């Protein structure tokens, strides 16, 4: 014997009522959504019509801009001069601070030029490949030393210390120069 379960009459009526309520709610939601979209289009059109410039207004603004530029601009050479002044303020710039050099000729040892002190970057940007070019002469204009003391990278507004001995042979040095070099 097969038994079939029957849904009660009250349950069927309740399900039917719920379907009707859902259908009415869906129709209401669709109607509300459509009115919101139509209202948005109207608001957009009102905004565009009140906030757009006519050609004459645009031409007037354009003319005012060019009038201003005619009296408030720089030539290319003036701009280059301004840029050059600005670059010289912020570019890396190395200076010697108490950088001393002494010709040392010890007994029974190789003579050397002792270079010591500080090199400062008074610029804002980094000085790359920093070095000191050392050129020293003996009597008669003979070049005894032509070398570099490598300092490396010196960051903007910072310093590094120097303490190097540069050995050479021959007579005493008569003069020498220490030239700072770097790349921006």
Helices and strands as residue ranges (DSSP letters): H 9-51, H 55-71, H 76-90, E 94-104, E 112-121, E 127-138, G 139-141, E 142-154, E 158-167, E 173-183
